[in-house]
């Protein structure tokens, strides 16, 4: 269990943004989850990297961006698959994985490691997670190869975007979505089982499509569901080497070419 000074949990203003004491508790709880992931990755020699806002926060703030409320890491696909294989037998207590392969009602292509399944004010839970009663976790994003042909990339992105959009609209318009299934099956050359969760099947298909070009010689990688909307291109070689940099009171692996990655993710912002 991580150790924090009592002052860490006081409300404070950083960069003009006020951070509530309970948010500090949630941050500390997320750091506990991150340490569990770190232990698993070190045991099985699985590389991982700070990503998205966590990468930006590491570089710019040496910790959380003041208005951020979660942690993000990424893994190359082969490492990600290995992590999903070994993590279930390493997680203890209420720790668990949410992914399209563990939960039918999960609605994202990426995975999450969570500390619990429900809000709890049990004293042992509050003690373990620094007085945070809420469900907190860390998002893990797989990086896959993109095709080198722009037309192929466009087609792949369109298919994945359609699948994820349908999943997002399903609960509000299930009858309309069910009426679309024959067209969707033809478009993606798939056959859906109407006796099983449609959303879950579509997410699994999207995840499978993301892996289409991993055996190619492409050097361009991305978290493809985001690439389908924002065209995020990363060089595989940017993840060849990394340093451990401070993030709050732990250290996270950060690619040495972090500036190129952050520029690809956020442009000049």
matplotlib code that plots the C-alpha trace (Angstrom):
import matplotlib.pyplot as plt

x = [0.0, 1.3, 2.1, 0.9, 1.4, -1.8, -1.4, -1.8, -5.5, -6.2, -8.1, -5.8, -5.7, -3.3, -3.0, -6.1, -8.2, -9.5, -9.0, -11.5, -10.2, -12.3, -10.6, -7.3, -8.6, -9.7, -6.3, -4.6, -6.9, -6.1, -2.4, -3.0, -4.6, -1.6, 0.7, -1.1, -0.8, 2.9, 3.5, 1.8, 3.7, 7.1, 6.4, 5.6, 8.0, 5.1, 6.0, 3.5, 3.6, 1.8, -0.6, -3.1, -3.7, -1.5, 1.5, 0.8, 0.4, 3.7, 5.5, 3.8, 2.7, 4.7, 1.4, -2.3, -3.5, -5.4, -8.8, -8.2, -9.9, -8.5, -5.3, -4.4, -1.7, -1.1, 0.5, 1.5, -1.1, 1.0, 1.8, -1.8, -3.0, -0.5, -1.6, -5.2, -4.2, -2.2, -3.9, -7.1, -5.1, -3.0, -5.7, -7.0, -9.8, -12.3, -9.8, -11.1, -10.8, -13.6, -13.3, -15.5, -14.3, -15.2, -18.5, -21.3, -22.6, -19.2, -19.2, -15.6, -13.0, -10.2, -9.9, -10.1, -8.6, -11.0, -10.6, -14.2, -17.7, -19.7, -19.5, -18.7, -18.1, -16.8, -13.9, -11.4, -12.2, -11.8, -8.5, -7.2, -8.1, -7.3, -10.9, -12.2, -15.5, -16.0, -15.1, -11.8, -9.4, -6.9, -7.7, -5.5, -5.4, -4.0, -1.9, -2.3, -0.7, -2.3, -2.3, 0.1, -2.4, -4.6, -7.6, -7.4, -6.9, -10.0, -12.1, -10.9, -11.7, -15.1, -16.0, -14.8, -16.5, -19.8, -19.5, -18.7, -21.4, -24.0, -23.0, -23.4, -26.9, -28.2, -29.7, -31.7, -32.8, -32.7, -35.5, -33.8, -30.5, -32.0, -33.5, -30.1, -28.4, -28.7, -27.1, -24.4, -23.7, -23.3, -21.1, -18.7, -19.0, -20.2, -23.0, -24.5, -26.2, -29.5, -29.7, -26.5, -25.6, -25.5, -23.4, -20.8, -20.5, -20.0, -17.3, -15.5, -15.7, -14.3, -11.4, -10.7, -10.7, -8.2, -5.7, -6.0, -2.6, -0.5, 1.3, 2.1, 5.4, 3.6, 5.6, 2.6, 0.5, -2.5, -5.3, -7.4, -10.9, -9.5, -7.7, -11.0, -12.1, -9.0, -6.3, -3.7, -0.5, 2.3, 5.7, 6.3, 9.9, 8.8, 8.1, 11.4, 13.0, 11.6, 12.5, 10.7, 9.5, 7.7, 4.0, 2.7, 4.5, 5.2, 7.2, 5.7, 7.4, 7.4, 8.7, 11.8, 10.2, 7.2, 7.2, 6.4, 3.7, 2.1, 2.3, 0.5, -2.2, -2.7, -1.1, 0.3, -2.3]
y = [0.0, 3.4, 6.0, 9.6, 12.6, 13.8, 17.1, 15.3, 14.9, 18.6, 20.5, 22.8, 25.0, 23.9, 25.9, 27.9, 24.7, 23.7, 20.0, 18.7, 16.5, 13.5, 13.8, 13.5, 10.3, 9.0, 9.8, 7.9, 4.9, 4.9, 4.9, 1.8, 0.2, 1.3, -0.4, -3.7, -3.4, -2.5, -5.7, -7.9, -6.3, -6.7, -10.3, -11.3, -8.8, -6.9, -3.4, -0.6, 3.1, 6.2, 7.4, 10.2, 12.5, 10.4, 10.9, 14.6, 14.9, 13.1, 15.5, 18.7, 18.2, 15.2, 13.8, 14.2, 17.0, 19.0, 18.6, 14.9, 12.1, 8.9, 7.2, 5.8, 3.5, 1.8, -1.5, -2.8, -5.4, -8.5, -7.2, -6.2, -9.7, -11.3, -9.0, -9.9, -13.6, -13.5, -10.7, -12.6, -15.1, -12.4, -10.1, -10.6, -9.3, -7.2, -6.2, -7.3, -6.6, -5.0, -5.7, -7.0, -10.4, -10.3, -8.4, -8.5, -5.0, -3.4, -0.7, 0.1, -1.7, -1.0, -2.6, -1.4, -2.7, -1.7, -1.9, -2.9, -3.5, -1.2, 1.8, 0.8, 2.5, -0.6, 0.4, -2.0, -0.7, 2.9, 2.0, 0.2, 3.0, 6.1, 6.9, 6.6, 4.6, 4.8, 2.4, 3.6, 2.1, 2.4, 2.3, 0.2, 0.9, -1.6, -0.1, -1.9, -1.5, 0.7, -0.1, 1.9, 2.4, 5.4, 3.9, 0.7, 2.8, 4.8, 1.7, 0.1, 3.3, 3.5, -0.1, 0.3, 3.7, 2.2, -0.7, 1.5, 4.0, 1.3, 0.0, 3.5, 3.9, 0.5, 1.1, 4.2, 2.6, -1.2, -1.8, 0.4, -1.3, -4.7, -3.7, -2.6, -6.0, -7.6, -4.6, -4.5, -8.2, -7.7, -4.7, -6.4, -9.9, -11.3, -13.3, -12.1, -14.4, -12.6, -14.8, -13.2, -9.6, -7.7, -4.9, -7.3, -9.1, -5.8, -4.7, -8.0, -7.7, -4.1, -5.4, -8.1, -5.7, -3.5, -6.4, -6.9, -5.4, -6.5, -9.1, -6.6, -4.6, -1.3, 0.8, 3.1, 2.2, 3.7, 3.0, 2.5, 3.4, 6.9, 6.9, 6.3, 9.7, 11.8, 10.2, 9.6, 8.1, 6.9, 5.4, 1.9, 2.9, 5.7, 2.9, 1.1, 2.9, 4.6, 6.2, 6.0, 9.5, 10.6, 10.7, 11.8, 9.4, 6.6, 6.3, 5.5, 4.3, 7.1, 6.6, 8.7, 10.1, 11.4, 14.8, 13.2, 11.1, 14.0, 16.1, 13.4, 13.1, 16.7, 18.7, 22.0, 22.3]
z = [0.0, -0.9, 1.7, 1.4, 3.6, 5.3, 3.4, 0.1, 0.7, 1.4, -1.2, -3.2, -6.3, -9.1, -12.3, -11.4, -10.9, -7.4, -6.6, -4.1, -1.2, -2.4, -5.8, -4.1, -2.4, -5.9, -7.3, -4.5, -5.1, -8.8, -8.0, -5.9, -9.0, -11.1, -8.7, -9.1, -12.9, -12.5, -10.3, -12.9, -15.8, -14.0, -13.1, -16.7, -18.4, -20.1, -21.3, -20.8, -21.1, -19.7, -22.4, -23.1, -20.2, -17.9, -20.3, -20.6, -16.8, -16.2, -18.4, -17.5, -13.9, -12.6, -11.7, -12.5, -14.7, -12.1, -13.9, -14.9, -13.0, -14.4, -15.5, -18.9, -20.1, -23.4, -24.6, -28.0, -29.0, -28.3, -24.8, -24.2, -25.2, -22.8, -20.0, -20.5, -20.4, -17.1, -15.2, -14.1, -12.2, -10.5, -9.5, -5.9, -3.8, -5.7, -8.4, -11.9, -15.6, -17.6, -21.4, -24.2, -23.3, -19.6, -19.5, -22.1, -21.2, -21.4, -24.1, -24.9, -27.1, -24.6, -21.1, -17.6, -14.4, -11.5, -7.8, -7.1, -8.5, -6.3, -4.1, -0.5, 2.8, 4.4, 6.8, 5.2, 1.8, 2.9, 4.6, 1.5, -0.9, 1.1, 2.1, -1.5, -1.5, -5.3, -8.1, -9.7, -12.2, -15.0, -18.7, -20.9, -24.6, -27.2, -30.0, -33.4, -36.8, -39.4, -43.1, -45.2, -47.9, -47.1, -48.8, -46.7, -43.6, -44.4, -45.0, -41.8, -39.8, -41.3, -40.4, -36.8, -36.5, -37.6, -35.3, -32.2, -33.2, -33.4, -29.9, -28.5, -30.0, -29.2, -25.8, -27.0, -30.3, -30.0, -32.6, -35.2, -34.6, -34.9, -38.2, -39.4, -38.7, -42.1, -43.7, -41.0, -41.5, -45.2, -44.8, -42.4, -43.8, -40.4, -38.9, -35.6, -33.1, -32.1, -28.9, -27.6, -26.7, -30.0, -28.5, -27.2, -30.5, -32.3, -29.9, -30.3, -34.1, -33.9, -31.7, -34.2, -37.1, -35.2, -35.3, -39.1, -40.0, -37.1, -39.2, -41.9, -42.1, -41.2, -38.8, -38.0, -34.9, -33.1, -30.8, -33.9, -32.5, -31.9, -35.2, -36.9, -35.6, -35.2, -37.5, -34.8, -36.3, -34.1, -35.0, -33.5, -32.9, -30.6, -28.0, -28.3, -25.4, -22.3, -18.9, -15.6, -14.6, -11.5, -11.4, -8.0, -5.6, -8.1, -11.3, -14.7, -17.9, -20.5, -24.1, -24.6, -27.7, -25.7, -27.4, -30.8, -29.2, -27.4, -30.5, -32.5, -29.8, -29.0, -31.8, -30.4, -27.7]

ax = plt.figure().add_subplot(projection="3d")
ax.plot(x, y, z, "-o")
ax.set_aspect("equal")
plt.show()
